[in-house]
Amino acid sequence: MPPALPRFVSYLRVSTESQGRSGLGLDAQRQAVATHIAAAGGELVAEFQEVESGKRSDRPQLAAALASCRTRRAVLVIAKLDRLARNARFLLSVVEGSGEAGVVFCDLPSVPAGPIGKFMVTQLAAVAELEAGLISQRTRAALAIAKARGVRLGNPSPTPATPAMAAVARAARSRQVAARTADVLPVVRQIQAEGASSLREIARGLQAQGVQTPSGKDQWSAAQVRRVLQYGT
């Protein structure tokens, strides 16, 4: 008998209902998945779609996709790493929950499925978290020096060693900004409760309390406050 084709289960995610209805984002993800499966000589046995924020870990369709992978011994295929998770711990829980076939990301073609791929994703996630922390630490130190000298420094972050590490590092930085936004939101709510009604008033209140923006800056704008409020909706 000829060998069975590799089996894949795809997971597609968009963040808003309007994106889900229009197909924006989903079509591009589906095309990336189809290209990857064709290159691997495999077949798509199931597809699961989710309209949910990347901040949430309770995703019914993702749980169904993982169950389908385990029962079919299929590979979970995802178009982009940031379509799955902004949190390293959640990412690794999905990798572990996918079963023996593992997970592949179309934007990380050098990471294979199976046990080796699981190990590589684990290492990439750990390196990305470390790099994000070191970048943040170096940036704060550089800003302090720049303020003292009255000069503006360039980007102090190093170039990641591989495209795969660069992709994971970008996702780690996005997770870091999201986590900081979640930390700032309660302060914004408190300032609103104290009587601030406009975005500019809230921005002045945040600066008065010495709260940094999610990207680590000291100066707040109305647009930055709006993004924090949108995060909480």
MIDOSE-1310 file (N, C-alpha, C; in nm, 2 decimals, decimal comma, always signed):
residues 233
mppa	+0,08/-0,12/+0,00/+0,00/+0,00/+0,00/+0,09/+0,12/+0,00; +0,05/+0,23/-0,08/+0,12/+0,35/-0,07/+0,12/+0,42/+0,06; +0,22/+0,49/+0,10/+0,22/+0,56/+0,23/+0,11/+0,66/+0,24; +0,05/+0,67/+0,36/-0,05/+0,77/+0,38/+0,00/+0,91/+0,37
lprf	-0,08/+1,00/+0,32/-0,04/+1,14/+0,31/-0,03/+1,20/+0,45; +0,06/+1,29/+0,47/+0,06/+1,36/+0,60/-0,07/+1,44/+0,62; -0,13/+1,43/+0,74/-0,25/+1,49/+0,77/-0,23/+1,62/+0,84; -0,31/+1,72/+0,81/-0,30/+1,85/+0,87/-0,44/+1,90/+0,92
vsyl	-0,44/+1,97/+1,03/-0,56/+2,04/+1,08/-0,52/+2,18/+1,09; -0,60/+2,27/+1,03/-0,56/+2,41/+1,03/-0,65/+2,49/+1,14; -0,58/+2,59/+1,19/-0,65/+2,68/+1,29/-0,63/+2,82/+1,24; -0,74/+2,89/+1,21/-0,74/+3,03/+1,16/-0,80/+3,12/+1,27
rvst	-0,74/+3,24/+1,29/-0,80/+3,33/+1,39/-0,80/+3,47/+1,34; -0,91/+3,54/+1,36/-0,91/+3,69/+1,35/-0,96/+3,75/+1,48; -0,94/+3,88/+1,49/-0,97/+3,94/+1,62/-1,11/+4,00/+1,63; -1,17/+4,03/+1,52/-1,30/+4,10/+1,52/-1,41/+4,03/+1,44
esqg	-1,53/+4,06/+1,48/-1,65/+4,00/+1,40/-1,65/+4,05/+1,26; -1,61/+4,18/+1,24/-1,61/+4,23/+1,10/-1,51/+4,17/+1,01; -1,39/+4,14/+1,07/-1,29/+4,06/+0,99/-1,34/+3,92/+0,96; -1,41/+3,86/+1,05/-1,47/+3,73/+1,03/-1,57/+3,73/+0,92
rsgl	-1,66/+3,83/+0,92/-1,77/+3,83/+0,82/-1,71/+3,86/+0,68; -1,61/+3,95/+0,68/-1,56/+3,99/+0,55/-1,46/+3,90/+0,49; -1,40/+3,81/+0,57/-1,30/+3,72/+0,53/-1,16/+3,78/+0,53; -1,15/+3,91/+0,56/-1,02/+3,98/+0,57/-0,93/+3,91/+0,67
glda	-0,82/+3,87/+0,63/-0,73/+3,80/+0,73/-0,74/+3,65/+0,71; -0,87/+3,60/+0,71/-0,89/+3,46/+0,70/-0,84/+3,40/+0,57; -0,87/+3,48/+0,46/-0,83/+3,43/+0,33/-0,68/+3,42/+0,31; -0,61/+3,52/+0,37/-0,46/+3,52/+0,36/-0,41/+3,40/+0,44
qrqa	-0,46/+3,38/+0,56/-0,42/+3,27/+0,64/-0,44/+3,14/+0,57; -0,56/+3,12/+0,51/-0,60/+3,00/+0,44/-0,51/+2,97/+0,33; -0,47/+3,08/+0,25/-0,38/+3,06/+0,14/-0,24/+3,02/+0,19; -0,19/+3,07/+0,30/-0,06/+3,03/+0,35/-0,06/+2,89/+0,39
vath	-0,17/+2,85/+0,46/-0,18/+2,71/+0,50/-0,19/+2,61/+0,38; -0,26/+2,65/+0,28/-0,27/+2,57/+0,16/-0,14/+2,55/+0,09; -0,06/+2,66/+0,08/+0,07/+2,66/+0,02/+0,16/+2,56/+0,10; +0,16/+2,57/+0,23/+0,24/+2,49/+0,31/+0,21/+2,34/+0,30
iaaa	+0,08/+2,31/+0,30/+0,04/+2,17/+0,29/+0,07/+2,11/+0,16; +0,06/+2,19/+0,05/+0,09/+2,15/-0,08/+0,24/+2,12/-0,09; +0,32/+2,20/-0,03/+0,47/+2,18/-0,04/+0,51/+2,06/+0,04; +0,43/+2,03/+0,15/+0,46/+1,91/+0,23/+0,40/+1,78/+0,17
ggel	+0,32/+1,80/+0,06/+0,26/+1,68/+0,00/+0,16/+1,62/+0,09; +0,09/+1,70/+0,17/-0,01/+1,65/+0,27/-0,15/+1,68/+0,23; -0,24/+1,65/+0,32/-0,39/+1,68/+0,30/-0,45/+1,75/+0,42; -0,54/+1,84/+0,39/-0,61/+1,91/+0,50/-0,73/+1,83/+0,54
vaef	-0,74/+1,78/+0,66/-0,85/+1,70/+0,71/-0,95/+1,77/+0,79; -0,92/+1,89/+0,84/-1,02/+1,97/+0,91/-0,97/+2,11/+0,92; -1,06/+2,20/+0,93/-1,03/+2,35/+0,95/-1,12/+2,40/+1,06; -1,05/+2,48/+1,15/-1,13/+2,55/+1,25/-1,10/+2,70/+1,25
qeve	-1,21/+2,78/+1,27/-1,19/+2,92/+1,26/-1,24/+2,98/+1,39; -1,17/+3,08/+1,44/-1,20/+3,15/+1,56/-1,20/+3,30/+1,54; -1,31/+3,37/+1,59/-1,31/+3,51/+1,60/-1,30/+3,55/+1,75; -1,17/+3,58/+1,78/-1,14/+3,60/+1,93/-1,02/+3,68/+1,94
sgkr	-1,01/+3,76/+2,05/-0,89/+3,83/+2,08/-0,77/+3,74/+2,11; -0,65/+3,78/+2,06/-0,53/+3,71/+2,09/-0,50/+3,71/+2,24; -0,56/+3,80/+2,32/-0,53/+3,80/+2,46/-0,60/+3,68/+2,54; -0,70/+3,63/+2,48/-0,78/+3,52/+2,55/-0,72/+3,38/+2,52
sdrp	-0,72/+3,30/+2,63/-0,67/+3,17/+2,62/-0,78/+3,07/+2,61; -0,91/+3,11/+2,65/-1,02/+3,01/+2,64/-1,08/+3,02/+2,50; -1,04/+2,94/+2,41/-1,08/+2,94/+2,27/-1,14/+2,81/+2,24; -1,27/+2,80/+2,22/-1,34/+2,67/+2,19/-1,29/+2,61/+2,06
qlaa	-1,27/+2,69/+1,96/-1,23/+2,63/+1,83/-1,09/+2,58/+1,83; -1,00/+2,65/+1,91/-0,87/+2,60/+1,92/-0,86/+2,47/+2,00; -0,95/+2,46/+2,10/-0,96/+2,33/+2,18/-1,00/+2,22/+2,09; -1,10/+2,25/+2,00/-1,15/+2,15/+1,91/-1,05/+2,11/+1,81
alas	-0,97/+2,21/+1,76/-0,86/+2,18/+1,67/-0,76/+2,09/+1,73; -0,72/+2,11/+1,85/-0,62/+2,03/+1,92/-0,67/+1,89/+1,94; -0,80/+1,88/+1,98/-0,86/+1,74/+1,99/-0,86/+1,67/+1,86; -0,89/+1,74/+1,75/-0,89/+1,68/+1,62/-0,75/+1,63/+1,59
crtr	-0,65/+1,71/+1,62/-0,51/+1,67/+1,59/-0,47/+1,54/+1,67; -0,51/+1,53/+1,80/-0,48/+1,42/+1,88/-0,55/+1,29/+1,83; -0,68/+1,31/+1,79/-0,75/+1,19/+1,75/-0,71/+1,14/+1,61; -0,67/+1,23/+1,52/-0,63/+1,20/+1,39/-0,48/+1,18/+1,37
ravl	-0,40/+1,21/+1,47/-0,26/+1,21/+1,46/-0,21/+1,30/+1,35; -0,28/+1,42/+1,35/-0,25/+1,52/+1,25/-0,17/+1,63/+1,30; -0,10/+1,71/+1,21/-0,02/+1,82/+1,25/-0,11/+1,95/+1,25; -0,10/+2,02/+1,36/-0,17/+2,15/+1,37/-0,09/+2,25/+1,29
viak	-0,16/+2,31/+1,19/-0,09/+2,41/+1,10/-0,15/+2,55/+1,12; -0,07/+2,65/+1,14/-0,12/+2,78/+1,17/-0,04/+2,88/+1,08; -0,11/+2,97/+1,02/-0,04/+3,06/+0,92/+0,07/+3,14/+0,98; +0,05/+3,20/+1,10/+0,15/+3,29/+1,16/+0,15/+3,27/+1,31
ldrl	+0,26/+3,28/+1,37/+0,28/+3,26/+1,51/+0,19/+3,35/+1,59; +0,18/+3,48/+1,54/+0,09/+3,57/+1,62/-0,05/+3,55/+1,61; -0,10/+3,46/+1,52/-0,24/+3,42/+1,51/-0,27/+3,32/+1,62; -0,17/+3,27/+1,68/-0,20/+3,17/+1,79/-0,19/+3,23/+1,92
arna	-0,08/+3,30/+1,96/-0,06/+3,34/+2,10/+0,02/+3,47/+2,11; +0,00/+3,54/+2,21/+0,09/+3,65/+2,25/+0,15/+3,62/+2,39; +0,13/+3,50/+2,43/+0,19/+3,47/+2,56/+0,27/+3,34/+2,55; +0,39/+3,34/+2,60/+0,48/+3,22/+2,58/+0,42/+3,10/+2,65
rfll	+0,37/+3,12/+2,77/+0,32/+3,00/+2,84/+0,20/+2,94/+2,77; +0,11/+3,02/+2,71/+0,00/+2,97/+2,64/+0,05/+2,90/+2,51; +0,14/+2,96/+2,44/+0,20/+2,90/+2,32/+0,25/+2,76/+2,35; +0,33/+2,74/+2,46/+0,38/+2,61/+2,49/+0,28/+2,51/+2,53
svve	+0,17/+2,56/+2,60/+0,06/+2,47/+2,63/-0,01/+2,42/+2,51; -0,02/+2,50/+2,41/-0,08/+2,45/+2,28/+0,01/+2,35/+2,21; +0,14/+2,38/+2,21/+0,24/+2,29/+2,15/+0,23/+2,15/+2,22; +0,22/+2,15/+2,35/+0,21/+2,03/+2,42/+0,08/+1,96/+2,40
gsge	-0,03/+2,04/+2,38/-0,16/+1,98/+2,37/-0,20/+1,93/+2,23; -0,11/+1,95/+2,13/-0,14/+1,92/+1,99/-0,12/+1,77/+1,97; -0,06/+1,69/+2,06/-0,03/+1,55/+2,04/+0,10/+1,53/+1,97; +0,12/+1,40/+1,93/+0,26/+1,36/+1,89/+0,30/+1,42/+1,76
agvv	+0,20/+1,46/+1,67/+0,24/+1,52/+1,54/+0,29/+1,66/+1,55; +0,25/+1,73/+1,65/+0,31/+1,87/+1,68/+0,24/+1,98/+1,60; +0,31/+2,09/+1,60/+0,25/+2,22/+1,54/+0,35/+2,27/+1,44; +0,31/+2,33/+1,33/+0,39/+2,40/+1,23/+0,33/+2,54/+1,21
fcdl	+0,42/+2,63/+1,19/+0,38/+2,77/+1,16/+0,43/+2,81/+1,02; +0,34/+2,85/+0,93/+0,38/+2,88/+0,80/+0,49/+2,99/+0,79; +0,49/+3,08/+0,89/+0,59/+3,19/+0,88/+0,72/+3,14/+0,95; +0,73/+3,02/+1,00/+0,85/+2,96/+1,05/+0,88/+2,83/+0,98
psvp	+0,91/+2,83/+0,85/+0,92/+2,71/+0,77/+1,04/+2,62/+0,82; +1,14/+2,68/+0,89/+1,25/+2,59/+0,93/+1,22/+2,51/+1,06; +1,11/+2,54/+1,12/+1,07/+2,46/+1,24/+0,98/+2,35/+1,20; +1,03/+2,22/+1,21/+0,95/+2,11/+1,16/+0,84/+2,07/+1,26
agpi	+0,75/+1,98/+1,22/+0,65/+1,92/+1,31/+0,72/+1,81/+1,40; +0,64/+1,76/+1,50/+0,69/+1,65/+1,58/+0,78/+1,69/+1,69; +0,84/+1,60/+1,76/+0,92/+1,63/+1,88/+1,03/+1,73/+1,87; +1,10/+1,73/+1,75/+1,21/+1,82/+1,73/+1,15/+1,96/+1,72
gkfm	+1,04/+1,98/+1,65/+0,97/+2,10/+1,63/+0,92/+2,16/+1,76; +0,87/+2,07/+1,85/+0,82/+2,12/+1,98/+0,94/+2,17/+2,06; +1,05/+2,10/+2,05/+1,17/+2,15/+2,13/+1,22/+2,28/+2,07; +1,22/+2,30/+1,94/+1,26/+2,42/+1,88/+1,17/+2,54/+1,92
vtql	+1,04/+2,52/+1,91/+0,94/+2,62/+1,95/+0,96/+2,66/+2,10; +0,99/+2,56/+2,18/+1,01/+2,59/+2,32/+1,13/+2,68/+2,34; +1,24/+2,65/+2,27/+1,36/+2,72/+2,28/+1,35/+2,86/+2,22; +1,28/+2,87/+2,11/+1,26/+3,00/+2,04/+1,17/+3,09/+2,13
aava	+1,07/+3,04/+2,20/+0,99/+3,12/+2,29/+1,07/+3,17/+2,41; +1,15/+3,08/+2,46/+1,23/+3,12/+2,57/+1,33/+3,22/+2,54; +1,40/+3,21/+2,42/+1,49/+3,31/+2,37/+1,42/+3,44/+2,35; +1,30/+3,44/+2,29/+1,23/+3,56/+2,26/+1,19/+3,63/+2,38
elea	+1,15/+3,56/+2,49/+1,11/+3,62/+2,61/+1,24/+3,69/+2,68; +1,35/+3,61/+2,67/+1,47/+3,67/+2,73/+1,51/+3,79/+2,65; +1,51/+3,79/+2,52/+1,55/+3,90/+2,44/+1,46/+4,02/+2,47; +1,33/+4,00/+2,48/+1,24/+4,11/+2,50/+1,27/+4,17/+2,64
glis	+1,30/+4,09/+2,74/+1,33/+4,15/+2,87/+1,46/+4,23/+2,86; +1,56/+4,17/+2,79/+1,69/+4,24/+2,79/+1,68/+4,37/+2,71; +1,60/+4,37/+2,60/+1,58/+4,49/+2,52/+1,52/+4,60/+2,60; +1,41/+4,56/+2,68/+1,35/+4,66/+2,77/+1,44/+4,71/+2,87
qrtr	+1,52/+4,63/+2,93/+1,62/+4,67/+3,03/+1,72/+4,77/+2,97; +1,77/+4,73/+2,85/+1,87/+4,82/+2,78/+1,81/+4,95/+2,74; +1,69/+4,94/+2,69/+1,62/+5,07/+2,64/+1,60/+5,17/+2,76; +1,56/+5,12/+2,87/+1,54/+5,21/+2,99/+1,67/+5,27/+3,03
aala	+1,78/+5,19/+3,03/+1,91/+5,25/+3,06/+1,95/+5,35/+2,96; +1,93/+5,32/+2,83/+1,97/+5,41/+2,72/+1,89/+5,54/+2,73; +1,76/+5,53/+2,76/+1,68/+5,66/+2,77/+1,73/+5,74/+2,89; +1,76/+5,68/+3,00/+1,81/+5,76/+3,11/+1,94/+5,83/+3,07
iaka	+2,03/+5,76/+3,00/+2,16/+5,83/+2,96/+2,13/+5,94/+2,86; +2,03/+5,91/+2,77/+2,00/+6,01/+2,67/+1,94/+6,14/+2,73; +1,86/+6,12/+2,83/+1,80/+6,24/+2,90/+1,91/+6,32/+2,97; +2,00/+6,25/+3,03/+2,11/+6,31/+3,10/+2,20/+6,39/+3,01
rgvr	+2,22/+6,34/+2,89/+2,31/+6,40/+2,80/+2,24/+6,50/+2,70; +2,11/+6,48/+2,69/+2,03/+6,57/+2,60/+2,04/+6,52/+2,46; +2,07/+6,39/+2,44/+2,08/+6,33/+2,30/+1,98/+6,23/+2,29; +1,95/+6,19/+2,16/+1,86/+6,08/+2,13/+1,94/+5,96/+2,07
lgnp	+1,92/+5,85/+2,14/+1,99/+5,73/+2,10/+1,91/+5,66/+1,99; +1,98/+5,57/+1,91/+1,92/+5,49/+1,81/+1,87/+5,36/+1,88; +1,82/+5,27/+1,79/+1,77/+5,14/+1,84/+1,88/+5,05/+1,90; +1,87/+5,02/+2,03/+1,98/+4,94/+2,09/+1,96/+4,79/+2,07
sptp	+1,85/+4,75/+2,01/+1,82/+4,61/+2,01/+1,91/+4,54/+1,91; +1,96/+4,42/+1,94/+2,04/+4,34/+1,84/+1,96/+4,28/+1,73; +2,02/+4,24/+1,62/+1,95/+4,17/+1,52/+1,94/+4,02/+1,55; +1,82/+3,96/+1,56/+1,81/+3,82/+1,59/+1,89/+3,73/+1,50
atpa	+1,93/+3,62/+1,55/+2,02/+3,53/+1,47/+1,96/+3,47/+1,34; +1,83/+3,44/+1,35/+1,76/+3,38/+1,23/+1,63/+3,45/+1,21; +1,57/+3,43/+1,09/+1,44/+3,48/+1,06/+1,33/+3,42/+1,16; +1,35/+3,30/+1,19/+1,26/+3,23/+1,29/+1,26/+3,30/+1,42
maav	+1,38/+3,33/+1,47/+1,40/+3,40/+1,60/+1,34/+3,54/+1,59; +1,36/+3,60/+1,47/+1,31/+3,74/+1,46/+1,16/+3,74/+1,47; +1,09/+3,64/+1,40/+0,94/+3,63/+1,41/+0,90/+3,61/+1,55; +0,96/+3,52/+1,62/+0,92/+3,49/+1,76/+0,95/+3,62/+1,85
araa	+1,06/+3,69/+1,82/+1,10/+3,81/+1,90/+0,99/+3,91/+1,88; +0,94/+3,93/+1,75/+0,84/+4,03/+1,73/+0,71/+3,99/+1,81; +0,68/+3,86/+1,81/+0,56/+3,82/+1,88/+0,58/+3,85/+2,03; +0,70/+3,82/+2,08/+0,73/+3,85/+2,22/+0,71/+3,99/+2,26
rsrq	+0,76/+4,08/+2,17/+0,75/+4,23/+2,20/+0,60/+4,27/+2,19; +0,52/+4,21/+2,10/+0,38/+4,24/+2,10/+0,31/+4,19/+2,23; +0,35/+4,08/+2,28/+0,30/+4,03/+2,41/+0,34/+4,12/+2,52; +0,46/+4,17/+2,52/+0,50/+4,26/+2,62/+0,42/+4,39/+2,62
vaar	+0,40/+4,45/+2,50/+0,32/+4,57/+2,50/+0,17/+4,54/+2,54; +0,12/+4,43/+2,50/-0,02/+4,39/+2,55/-0,03/+4,38/+2,70; +0,08/+4,32/+2,76/+0,08/+4,30/+2,90/+0,09/+4,43/+2,97; +0,17/+4,53/+2,92/+0,18/+4,66/+2,98/+0,05/+4,74/+2,97
tadv	-0,02/+4,72/+2,85/-0,15/+4,79/+2,83/-0,25/+4,74/+2,94; -0,25/+4,61/+2,96/-0,34/+4,55/+3,06/-0,31/+4,61/+3,20; -0,18/+4,64/+3,23/-0,14/+4,69/+3,36/-0,19/+4,84/+3,37; -0,18/+4,91/+3,26/-0,22/+5,05/+3,26/-0,37/+5,08/+3,27
lpvv	-0,45/+4,98/+3,21/-0,59/+5,00/+3,20/-0,66/+5,04/+3,34; -0,63/+4,96/+3,45/-0,69/+5,00/+3,57/-0,66/+5,14/+3,62; -0,54/+5,19/+3,59/-0,50/+5,33/+3,63/-0,58/+5,42/+3,55; -0,60/+5,39/+3,42/-0,69/+5,48/+3,34/-0,83/+5,48/+3,39
rqiq	-0,88/+5,37/+3,43/-1,02/+5,36/+3,49/-1,03/+5,45/+3,62; -0,92/+5,44/+3,70/-0,92/+5,52/+3,82/-0,92/+5,67/+3,79; -0,84/+5,71/+3,70/-0,84/+5,85/+3,66/-0,97/+5,90/+3,61; -1,04/+5,81/+3,53/-1,17/+5,85/+3,48/-1,27/+5,86/+3,60
aega	-1,26/+5,77/+3,70/-1,35/+5,77/+3,81/-1,33/+5,90/+3,90; -1,21/+5,95/+3,89/-1,18/+6,08/+3,96/-1,22/+6,20/+3,89; -1,28/+6,19/+3,77/-1,34/+6,30/+3,70/-1,28/+6,34/+3,57; -1,18/+6,27/+3,53/-1,12/+6,30/+3,39/-1,21/+6,25/+3,29
sslr	-1,26/+6,33/+3,19/-1,35/+6,29/+3,09/-1,30/+6,28/+2,95; -1,19/+6,36/+2,92/-1,14/+6,36/+2,79/-1,01/+6,28/+2,78; -0,97/+6,24/+2,66/-0,85/+6,16/+2,64/-0,73/+6,24/+2,69; -0,73/+6,38/+2,66/-0,61/+6,46/+2,70/-0,60/+6,47/+2,85
eiar	-0,72/+6,48/+2,92/-0,72/+6,49/+3,07/-0,66/+6,36/+3,13; -0,70/+6,24/+3,07/-0,65/+6,12/+3,11/-0,50/+6,11/+3,09; -0,45/+6,16/+2,97/-0,31/+6,16/+2,94/-0,23/+6,24/+3,04; -0,29/+6,36/+3,08/-0,22/+6,44/+3,18/-0,21/+6,37/+3,32
glqa	-0,32/+6,30/+3,35/-0,33/+6,23/+3,48/-0,22/+6,12/+3,48; -0,21/+6,04/+3,37/-0,11/+5,94/+3,37/+0,03/+5,99/+3,38; +0,06/+6,10/+3,31/+0,19/+6,16/+3,32/+0,22/+6,22/+3,46; +0,12/+6,27/+3,53/+0,13/+6,32/+3,66/+0,17/+6,21/+3,76
qgvq	+0,12/+6,09/+3,73/+0,15/+5,98/+3,82/+0,27/+5,90/+3,78; +0,34/+5,95/+3,68/+0,47/+5,88/+3,63/+0,45/+5,75/+3,57; +0,33/+5,73/+3,51/+0,30/+5,60/+3,44/+0,35/+5,60/+3,30; +0,43/+5,50/+3,26/+0,48/+5,50/+3,13/+0,38/+5,44/+3,03
tpsg	+0,39/+5,47/+2,90/+0,31/+5,41/+2,80/+0,34/+5,27/+2,78; +0,26/+5,19/+2,72/+0,29/+5,05/+2,70/+0,42/+5,02/+2,62; +0,46/+5,12/+2,54/+0,59/+5,11/+2,47/+0,71/+5,16/+2,55; +0,68/+5,21/+2,67/+0,79/+5,25/+2,76/+0,83/+5,39/+2,75
kdqw	+0,74/+5,48/+2,70/+0,77/+5,62/+2,69/+0,70/+5,69/+2,81; +0,76/+5,81/+2,84/+0,71/+5,89/+2,95/+0,59/+5,99/+2,91; +0,59/+6,03/+2,78/+0,49/+6,12/+2,74/+0,37/+6,05/+2,68; +0,25/+6,09/+2,73/+0,12/+6,03/+2,68/+0,06/+6,12/+2,58
saaq	-0,01/+6,07/+2,48/-0,09/+6,14/+2,39/-0,23/+6,09/+2,40; -0,33/+6,17/+2,34/-0,47/+6,12/+2,34/-0,48/+5,99/+2,26; -0,41/+5,98/+2,15/-0,41/+5,85/+2,07/-0,37/+5,73/+2,15; -0,27/+5,75/+2,23/-0,22/+5,63/+2,32/-0,32/+5,60/+2,42
vrrv	-0,39/+5,69/+2,48/-0,49/+5,67/+2,58/-0,61/+5,59/+2,51; -0,64/+5,64/+2,39/-0,75/+5,57/+2,31/-0,72/+5,42/+2,29; -0,59/+5,39/+2,25/-0,56/+5,25/+2,23/-0,57/+5,17/+2,35; -0,54/+5,23/+2,47/-0,55/+5,15/+2,59/-0,70/+5,13/+2,62
lqyg	-0,78/+5,23/+2,60/-0,93/+5,21/+2,62/-0,99/+5,11/+2,53; -0,94/+5,11/+2,40/-0,99/+5,01/+2,30/-0,94/+4,87/+2,34; -0,83/+4,85/+2,41/-0,78/+4,72/+2,45/-0,88/+4,67/+2,56; -0,94/+4,76/+2,64/-1,03/+4,71/+2,74/-1,17/+4,68/+2,70
t	-1,20/+4,71/+2,57/-1,34/+4,68/+2,52/-1,35/+4,55/+2,46
